[in-house]
Amino acid sequence: MEQRIGFATSADGTRLAYAVAGRGFPLVRPATWLTGVEHDAGHPMWRHWWQELARDHTFVRYDQRGCGLSTRHVEDFSLEARVRDLEAIIDHHGFERVNLFGHSHGVPVSIVYAARHPERVHRMVLFNGFARGPYAGWRPADVQDAIFQLIRSSWHEPKTRRVFAVWNMPTATPDVIEATVDLLHEITSPDNIVDLMSAATHFDVSDYLDQVRASVLVMQSTQGEINPAERNRVLATLLPNAISVDIDSKNNVLRPDEPGWEAFVSEFRAFCTAPDSDIQARTAAHAEHTLSGREVQVLRLIADGKTDKAIGVALGISVRTVSNHVKRILQKTGTENRAHAVAWGARQELL
C-alpha cells in the first residue's frame, strides 16, 4: 500500500506520526499501541486492514503517543490526552467532517470525540472495543496486574510477545504470529505498553454515549477474549443511532482468510457508502428490538426497587410515560414481568 508519512503536534507538544493512503471521504483511525506506521503497511497482521480501509477513503492512521515514530518519552497516556491527539490529527489535515474507525482502545477515544464534535463526525464504525475499561468493572485487578508484570519483566523475550500475538489472533498461522512477535518488539518499550494499557483500564465513557449524534456501526468478534462481545453490544444499546452486528471470529484482529473478515468488509462498505436514508431506516429497525438509552435508565431504576412514580421523579417524566417505557422494555426483552426484565438486564451487563 502506498502511503505518505508526516507529523502533527498534539496540544501538549507531543509529536504524532501519521500515514495517509487512498482517496475519498476522510476516514480516521484513532491510534492503538499494536500498530506502527513505519512498519505495518506491508505487515501480515495489518496489511489487509489498511488496504481495505483506504479503498474508498482518504485513510489516516497515526502512531499512539509513546509508540512508533511518535514521541516515545511521554508521561500522559490519559483518555483526555488521546482525545486531544485525535483532535490534532483531524485539525492538522483540515478535515471538516470525517468517518471514524475505532478499534480496541480507539473505541472510547472515538466516542468522546464524536460526542464533543458532533458536527465533524459523519459515521463511526466501532470494533471490539468498550465503553468502560477492565478496572471500571469487568476484569479482576489481579489478572490485569499479572499481565502488566509479565510485560515489564519479560517483554524482551519472544515467547512473551508471542503470548500477546496469539491472544489477539488465535487462529493466525505460525508465520503471521512470528512476524507479529517481531513487530511488537519494534513498536514501543515495555514501560510504555504498561502505561498505555494501565490508563485504558480506567477509561469510562458511559456519560458520553447518549451525546453521540453520528450514525454508528458496532461490530464485535463473537468469541474474542480481549474485549468480550457482550460489552460491545451494550454500546449499540446505549448509543442513540447505532446498529450492532456480530462477526463470527475468535480474533481481535481479523485475519483475511477467515469468513469473519469477509463479513466485516461487507458490513463496513455497506455502512460507509449507503445513503443517509438507508442508514436511518436500518437504525430505526434495529432500535425496535434493542433498548434505548432512556429505557436502560428506567430498567436500572427498576432494578433499584423504585416505583413508577419514583422513576418519573428521578427522570423528570410522567408516570404514564414511565409505564409506556416499562411496557416497551418487557416487549423488547421478551420478558413477562419487571423481575424477569431486571434478570435479563443483568445477564446483558446493562445494570
Buried (B, 14 or more C-beta within 10 A) or exposed (E): BEBEBBBBEBEBEBBBBBBBBBEBBBBBBBBBBBBBBEBBBEBBBBBBBBBBBBBBBBBBBBBBBBBBBBBBEBEBBEBEBBBBBBBBBBEBBEBEBBBBBBBBBBBBBBBBBBBBBEEBBBBBBBBBBBBBBBBBEBBEEEEBEEBBEBBEEBBEEBEBBBBBBBBBBBBBEEEBBBBBBEBBEEBBBBEBBBBBBBBBBEBBBBEBBBBBBBBBBBBBBBBBEBBBBBBBBBBBBBBBBBBBBBBEBBBBBBBBEBEBBEBBBEBBEEBBEBEEEEBEEBBEEBBEEBBBEBBBBBBBBBBEEBEBEBBBEBBEBEBEBBBBBBEBBBEBBEBEEBEEBBBBBEEBBBB
